[in-house]
Amino acid sequence: MISSGRRARVRPAALWVAFLVAAAGDEVASVALLLEFAGTGRGSLVASMLLAQLLPFIFLAPLAGIIADRFAPPRTLSTALSLQVVALLAMAFASHEILLLVGLLVVASCQAVSIPVVYALLPDLASGVGASRANAALELARSSATLGGPPLGGLLVSVSSTAHALAFYAGACTLSLVLVAALLPRQSPTRASQSAREGALAGFRHLYADRTLLAVVALVAASVVVTSMVNVVLVFFVLDVLRGSPAEVGFVVSSWGLGALLAGVVASKVDMDPPHRFVPAGMLLLGASLGLWGSTSSLPLVVVLAALAGVGSVLTSILLRATVQTRVPDGALGRAHAAVGAVVNSCFVVGYGAAGLIAVDHPAALLLVAGVVTVALATAGIALISRPGPPAGADGGGGEFAAER
């Protein structure tokens, strides 16, 4: 029989490994599909792919938040992963771009439900650990996947086919399903009953009620409008400006993943409490890296700048999630994360739409503009949210880690 102490260690590890495996499959398939759509020479099709991955996170946010706060996490995660496996196997046999986009919508819908569940589980599985460090551990799994997944995706497209990349992702989801079903606790975490009875828009109400949290979300969301263009521009920049190969596209994305990994290490080792005060620093690094990236045509320098941009981007994401977890009551964490995701992903949609129209013709200019705007927003953020503010709970916040502040 497994002791309670060992079980307490196994459950976070199970979640971490399951997240790592699924994220690796997602990276492999995403790069493969990106190259598939970019091969048509239509920037609008690349933007459509990215939109298909994001729209469910916006429109399903209220429902996803309720599911995260009310239902047993293992059952929710297992159901979502099972549906992803079915959709991915169907996509592997699809022969038309429209069918691939429909499949992406299904996969993204499952992710839109499962990711708030994972974030809401963090305080329960990592009690006694600071919010930034708990999120950093999860981000290490994601960034580790980003480090190895894109090169493998590019390699599979070069020597095999997109179908094999999709089959790889289906296999990864199957392994994650086994881990979730076997090792995570069967009961749902204890949540505040009053919060659990609140409506689907409770997450948005918590954002509006907390001035500090609202300022952080607004600042990050504004930067996402321009930085999201990188996801559309990157493939065209490497293939057209740098005259690179599909494998080099994967290598640049992997370099971003290396930066993300470093960000997770930094956030897990360095005390960044309260997290909202450090958000502008991550944005500043991201913006400066993108601006320099758009000004060069050297592949080695692009690799370095992509890594630095990855550090800034992921550090900002970690601190944003940690801010939510320090300022929102336990029973509304799932809905709050879903609400933040809806706001931020809406800004991704705006950025993708704009980039889809001009990414093919002006990839370098878009990177430069994204960098300059992000640096300006980060500078404004230093004045807006880096100064000491009211403690969690004083302006509507509170949460699992509030006692640490």
TAGI-V190993 format. One record per residue. SS is DSSP state (H for helix, E for strand, L for the rest). PSI is psi in radians with two decimals (NA if undefined). Layout:
ss=SS psi=PSI
ss=SS psi=PSI
//
This chain:
ss=L psi=2.43
ss=L psi=2.26
ss=L psi=2.79
ss=H psi=-0.62
ss=H psi=-0.75
ss=H psi=-0.67
ss=H psi=-0.65
ss=H psi=-0.53
ss=H psi=-0.60
ss=H psi=-0.70
ss=H psi=-0.83
ss=H psi=-0.64
ss=H psi=-0.68
ss=H psi=-0.76
ss=H psi=-0.73
ss=H psi=-0.83
ss=H psi=-0.74
ss=H psi=-0.73
ss=H psi=-0.72
ss=H psi=-0.84
ss=H psi=-0.81
ss=H psi=-0.69
ss=H psi=-0.65
ss=H psi=-0.78
ss=H psi=-0.68
ss=H psi=-0.72
ss=H psi=-0.74
ss=H psi=-0.86
ss=H psi=-0.65
ss=H psi=-0.78
ss=H psi=-0.71
ss=H psi=-0.78
ss=H psi=-0.63
ss=H psi=-0.78
ss=H psi=-0.63
ss=H psi=-0.83
ss=H psi=-0.65
ss=H psi=-0.49
ss=L psi=-0.31
ss=L psi=-0.24
ss=L psi=0.22
ss=L psi=1.89
ss=H psi=-0.55
ss=H psi=-0.54
ss=H psi=-0.66
ss=H psi=-0.77
ss=H psi=-0.66
ss=H psi=-0.67
ss=H psi=-0.82
ss=H psi=-0.63
ss=H psi=-0.70
ss=H psi=-0.54
ss=H psi=-0.34
ss=H psi=-0.63
ss=H psi=-0.72
ss=H psi=-0.54
ss=H psi=-0.37
ss=H psi=-0.94
ss=H psi=-0.40
ss=L psi=0.05
ss=H psi=-0.86
ss=H psi=-0.77
ss=H psi=-0.74
ss=H psi=-0.67
ss=H psi=-0.73
ss=H psi=-0.77
ss=H psi=-0.74
ss=H psi=-0.61
ss=H psi=-0.33
ss=H psi=-0.47
ss=L psi=2.73
ss=L psi=2.15
ss=H psi=-0.77
ss=H psi=-0.70
ss=H psi=-0.75
ss=H psi=-0.83
ss=H psi=-0.71
ss=H psi=-0.74
ss=H psi=-0.78
ss=H psi=-0.76
ss=H psi=-0.66
ss=H psi=-0.76
ss=H psi=-0.62
ss=H psi=-0.72
ss=H psi=-0.81
ss=H psi=-0.80
ss=H psi=-0.72
ss=H psi=-0.69
ss=H psi=-0.64
ss=H psi=-0.70
ss=H psi=-0.58
ss=H psi=-0.42
ss=L psi=0.02
ss=L psi=2.57
ss=L psi=0.12
ss=L psi=2.54
ss=H psi=-0.63
ss=H psi=-0.72
ss=H psi=-0.65
ss=H psi=-0.69
ss=H psi=-0.69
ss=H psi=-0.76
ss=H psi=-0.69
ss=H psi=-0.66
ss=H psi=-0.71
ss=H psi=-0.82
ss=H psi=-0.78
ss=H psi=-0.58
ss=H psi=-0.71
ss=H psi=-0.71
ss=H psi=-0.64
ss=H psi=-0.51
ss=H psi=-0.71
ss=H psi=-0.59
ss=H psi=-0.76
ss=H psi=-0.54
ss=H psi=-0.79
ss=H psi=-0.80
ss=H psi=-0.67
ss=H psi=-0.46
ss=H psi=-0.42
ss=H psi=-0.86
ss=H psi=-0.60
ss=H psi=-0.65
ss=H psi=-0.28
ss=L psi=0.73
ss=L psi=2.46
ss=L psi=-0.10
ss=L psi=2.47
ss=L psi=2.69
ss=H psi=-0.76
ss=H psi=-0.72
ss=H psi=-0.67
ss=H psi=-0.76
ss=H psi=-0.56
ss=H psi=-0.68
ss=H psi=-0.74
ss=H psi=-0.65
ss=H psi=-0.51
ss=H psi=-0.65
ss=H psi=-0.81
ss=H psi=-0.80
ss=H psi=-0.53
ss=H psi=-0.68
ss=H psi=-0.69
ss=H psi=-0.48
ss=H psi=-0.74
ss=H psi=-0.44
ss=H psi=-0.86
ss=H psi=-0.79
ss=H psi=-0.66
ss=H psi=-0.70
ss=H psi=-0.78
ss=H psi=-0.66
ss=H psi=-0.74
ss=H psi=-0.68
ss=H psi=-0.67
ss=H psi=-0.71
ss=H psi=-0.23
ss=L psi=-1.92
ss=L psi=2.89
ss=H psi=-0.57
ss=H psi=-0.68
ss=H psi=-0.60
ss=H psi=-0.70
ss=H psi=-0.67
ss=H psi=-0.64
ss=H psi=-0.78
ss=H psi=-0.71
ss=H psi=-0.72
ss=H psi=-0.67
ss=H psi=-0.73
ss=H psi=-0.62
ss=H psi=-0.76
ss=H psi=-0.72
ss=H psi=-0.66
ss=H psi=-0.73
ss=H psi=-0.76
ss=H psi=-0.77
ss=H psi=-0.78
ss=H psi=-0.57
ss=H psi=-0.54
ss=H psi=-0.39
ss=L psi=2.66
ss=L psi=2.60
ss=L psi=-0.49
ss=L psi=2.69
ss=L psi=2.67
ss=L psi=2.65
ss=L psi=2.17
ss=L psi=2.74
ss=L psi=2.19
ss=H psi=-0.64
ss=H psi=-0.77
ss=H psi=-0.62
ss=H psi=-0.40
ss=L psi=-0.08
ss=L psi=2.82
ss=L psi=3.12
ss=L psi=-0.41
ss=L psi=0.24
ss=H psi=-0.66
ss=H psi=-0.73
ss=H psi=-0.61
ss=H psi=-0.64
ss=H psi=-0.64
ss=H psi=-0.76
ss=H psi=-0.58
ss=H psi=-0.41
ss=L psi=1.88
ss=H psi=-0.68
ss=H psi=-0.83
ss=H psi=-0.71
ss=H psi=-0.72
ss=H psi=-0.73
ss=H psi=-0.83
ss=H psi=-0.73
ss=H psi=-0.74
ss=H psi=-0.82
ss=H psi=-0.74
ss=H psi=-0.72
ss=H psi=-0.69
ss=H psi=-0.56
ss=H psi=-0.53
ss=H psi=-0.69
ss=H psi=-0.67
ss=H psi=-0.42
ss=L psi=-0.38
ss=H psi=-0.43
ss=H psi=-0.65
ss=H psi=-0.54
ss=H psi=-0.70
ss=H psi=-0.60
ss=H psi=-0.87
ss=H psi=-0.66
ss=H psi=-0.60
ss=H psi=-0.80
ss=H psi=-0.77
ss=H psi=-0.65
ss=H psi=-0.88
ss=H psi=-0.80
ss=L psi=-0.15
ss=L psi=0.73
ss=L psi=-3.11
ss=L psi=2.94
ss=H psi=-0.65
ss=H psi=-0.62
ss=H psi=-0.50
ss=H psi=-0.84
ss=H psi=-0.61
ss=H psi=-0.72
ss=H psi=-0.75
ss=H psi=-0.68
ss=H psi=-0.62
ss=H psi=-0.70
ss=H psi=-0.72
ss=H psi=-0.63
ss=H psi=-0.72
ss=H psi=-0.68
ss=H psi=-0.69
ss=H psi=-0.75
ss=H psi=-0.65
ss=H psi=-0.71
ss=H psi=-0.69
ss=H psi=-0.79
ss=H psi=-0.82
ss=H psi=-0.48
ss=H psi=-0.33
ss=H psi=-0.54
ss=L psi=2.33
ss=L psi=1.98
ss=L psi=1.25
ss=L psi=2.20
ss=L psi=2.51
ss=H psi=-0.54
ss=H psi=-0.43
ss=H psi=-0.27
ss=H psi=-0.04
ss=H psi=-0.79
ss=H psi=-0.52
ss=H psi=-0.76
ss=H psi=-0.72
ss=H psi=-0.67
ss=H psi=-0.76
ss=H psi=-0.73
ss=H psi=-0.85
ss=H psi=-0.77
ss=H psi=-0.69
ss=H psi=-0.74
ss=H psi=-0.69
ss=H psi=-0.76
ss=H psi=-0.64
ss=H psi=-0.78
ss=L psi=-0.17
ss=L psi=0.06
ss=L psi=2.78
ss=L psi=0.39
ss=L psi=2.11
ss=H psi=-0.80
ss=H psi=-0.71
ss=H psi=-0.66
ss=H psi=-0.69
ss=H psi=-0.77
ss=H psi=-0.79
ss=H psi=-0.61
ss=H psi=-0.68
ss=H psi=-0.76
ss=H psi=-0.69
ss=H psi=-0.67
ss=H psi=-0.69
ss=H psi=-0.88
ss=H psi=-0.75
ss=H psi=-0.85
ss=H psi=-0.63
ss=H psi=-0.71
ss=H psi=-0.75
ss=H psi=-0.76
ss=H psi=-0.81
ss=H psi=-0.58
ss=H psi=-0.84
ss=H psi=-0.69
ss=H psi=-0.63
ss=H psi=-0.74
ss=H psi=-0.80
ss=H psi=-0.39
ss=H psi=-0.21
ss=H psi=0.04
ss=L psi=2.39
ss=L psi=2.66
ss=H psi=-0.82
ss=H psi=-0.15
ss=H psi=0.17
ss=H psi=-0.77
ss=H psi=-0.79
ss=H psi=-0.58
ss=H psi=-0.77
ss=H psi=-0.69
ss=H psi=-0.67
ss=H psi=-0.79
ss=H psi=-0.74
ss=H psi=-0.69
ss=H psi=-0.75
ss=H psi=-0.89
ss=H psi=-0.74
ss=H psi=-0.48
ss=H psi=-0.65
ss=H psi=-0.58
ss=H psi=-0.74
ss=H psi=-0.76
ss=H psi=-0.80
ss=H psi=-0.74
ss=H psi=-0.72
ss=H psi=-0.76
ss=H psi=-0.77
ss=H psi=-0.59
ss=H psi=-0.44
ss=H psi=-0.49
ss=H psi=0.04
ss=L psi=-0.65
ss=L psi=-0.66
ss=L psi=-0.47
ss=L psi=0.96
ss=H psi=-0.72
ss=H psi=-0.73
ss=H psi=-0.68
ss=H psi=-0.70
ss=H psi=-0.73
ss=H psi=-0.79
ss=H psi=-0.75
ss=H psi=-0.71
ss=H psi=-0.80
ss=H psi=-0.79
ss=H psi=-0.72
ss=H psi=-0.69
ss=H psi=-0.72
ss=H psi=-0.75
ss=H psi=-0.70
ss=H psi=-0.70
ss=H psi=-0.73
ss=H psi=-0.64
ss=H psi=-0.55
ss=H psi=-0.68
ss=H psi=-0.57
ss=H psi=-0.79
ss=H psi=-0.06
ss=L psi=-0.34
ss=L psi=2.72
ss=L psi=2.37
ss=L psi=-3.04
ss=L psi=2.57
ss=L psi=2.82
ss=L psi=2.29
ss=L psi=-0.39
ss=L psi=-0.46
ss=L psi=0.64
ss=L psi=-0.08
ss=L psi=-2.78
ss=L psi=3.06
ss=L psi=-3.01
ss=L psi=-0.68
ss=L psi=0.24
ss=H psi=-0.54
ss=H psi=-0.32
ss=H psi=-0.29
ss=L psi=NA
//
